[in-house]
């Protein structure tokens, strides 16, 4: 595997810590892998160069190097895109955060507010000439309500629409604000709820598989990784509709979240509470919350939880496989009169039943299989279910 993109030198020490070797070993192995050498080749014939790194360590270095190269390449593309914007949006603080990001997830989270969108309400507000007025109000550059009214009268749209267009332009600025985004994320982290319900048009087989989640509701912080994977599979197969919302129907929680968003707008605290400037900013915060922030925060939480669940599933599989490979071979009992020796394997599962399989230990042929579930779902008598 050849990695063409350069890997920042600062990444090498992080790789060395995770792999459990010296920095010079990572640099040496990385150089060989970048030149196209394979892991088996390096492990067998270049041990004197790498200090005798094991194949498992070399594979970890290869994966980490590949990931770092992808992050570096994506960072360059994001920086290039932001530099070419008009007006410029790549500030020194944002550039510093982009270069400090070590994963694709962190980069995409930073870039998400700046992704170009097609024909948004904010774009129409800019076309009406209200972009500069919104930016000036956002920076605290409007000295009076009269200045705001003057700017609204100069807009290239119907007078009755100018204030609403200004709200749309301000809502976009609120959505780009880090404090507002953190307030929205915090609201979902504290009071987010995951809900799933069965879809009536689902295939009967899929409906039966995901029946356990047909009317599912759980606080976001308490959803287990394996449940996230099951919910996502059900959603992909059209058996479930999956949503992340705020608790209590979103009413009290949404009001509290909106209050946090308003408090994150620094200029709002400096304006007289009854002024038109403050009123417009509060309307923009409410519009941003309902159209942009609440949806993007829910999507981020769902994506991050799913990514974490997938990563944990891989780790669990790796641990189970390693344990299985280290387990000594089973001592087979004497064969029966027909020469067969049967072994029963059970894969426990409370939600969907215990999968049982009887295998001929000498040939590996599966003889019988069934699923055993507890009657009533929990703690009842066991009953077999035909597969």
C-alpha positions, 0 to 999 in steps of 0.5 A: 500500500502506497500512501502518497499524501505526506504525514505530519511529523507531529502525528508520529509520536501519537502513533508511537504511543498508541502502538507501544514502540519508539518514535524512531521505529514508527518513522522507519516503518512509515518510510518503508510502507510509504515506499510500497513495502507490504506489512509481511515483507517489512516484518520478515525482511526489514526487522533490522530497520524497524527494530523488530516490530511485530506484524500487528504493530506494523498494521497499526502503523499502516492504518494510522498512517493512512488515516493521518494522510486522509486527514491531511488531504481533507484539511488542505481541501477545506482550507482551500475552499474557505480561502476562496470564499467571498467574503473571506471566512477563514479566520486565524482562530478557525485555521488554528482549530482546523490544524489542531484537528486530528480526525476526519470527524473533527474536521467535518464538524468544523467545516459543516457550518461553512458548506455551501447550500443551494438557494437558501433563505439566507442567500435570498436575503443577500441577493436583496442586499441585506447581507451587510446590514445583518453583518453590521448588526451582528458585530454591534455596528448599528448605533440605533434602531433608526440605522436599522430602519434605514438599512431595511428601507434600502433593501432590494425587496418589498418593504413588507419582506425586508425584516424577514429577509434580515432575520434569515441572514442573521439566522445563518450567522447564528448557525455559524457561531460556535457558542450557539452550536455548543448551546444546541449540542449541550441541549441535546446531550442533556435532554435528547431522546431517541425515538423509533417507530415501525413503518407500516410499509415495511416488509413482514420479515423486516417488521418481525426482526425489528419488532422490539424497536417498533415503539422505542424511546430512550434518553440519548445518553442511555442508548447502548452502542449495539442498539444504535446499530440495530436502529440504524439497520432498521432505518436503512431497511425501511422498517423503522423511522428513527428520530433524535428530538428533545424530551417533553415533546420539545417544548420546555427543553426547546425553550431552555435551549433557545434561551441558551442560544440567545445568551451565546449571542454576545451583541444581544446582551449589549443592546437595550432589551426593548429595542428593535435591534434586540427584537430582530436578533431574538427572532433570528435566534428562534428562526435559527433554532427551529430551522437550522440548529436543532436539526443539525445538532440532532444529526451530529449526535446521531452520526457521532453515536453511530460512528462510536457504535461501529468502532466499539463493535469492531473492538468487541469483535477483535477482543472476542476473536483474539480470545477465541484464537487463544482458546485451546481446542475442545476435548471431544467426547467419545463418538456415538454409535453412528460415528458422530460427535455433536457440539451445541453452541449458543449465542445469547440474546435477550432481545431477539432470542438465543441462537442455538446450533448443533454442529458435528465436531468432527466434520463441521457440518451443522446438524440442527439450529433453532432460536429460543426466546423467553415468553413475554420477552423477559424472564418467562418460560423458554419456547423454541422458535422455528427458523 
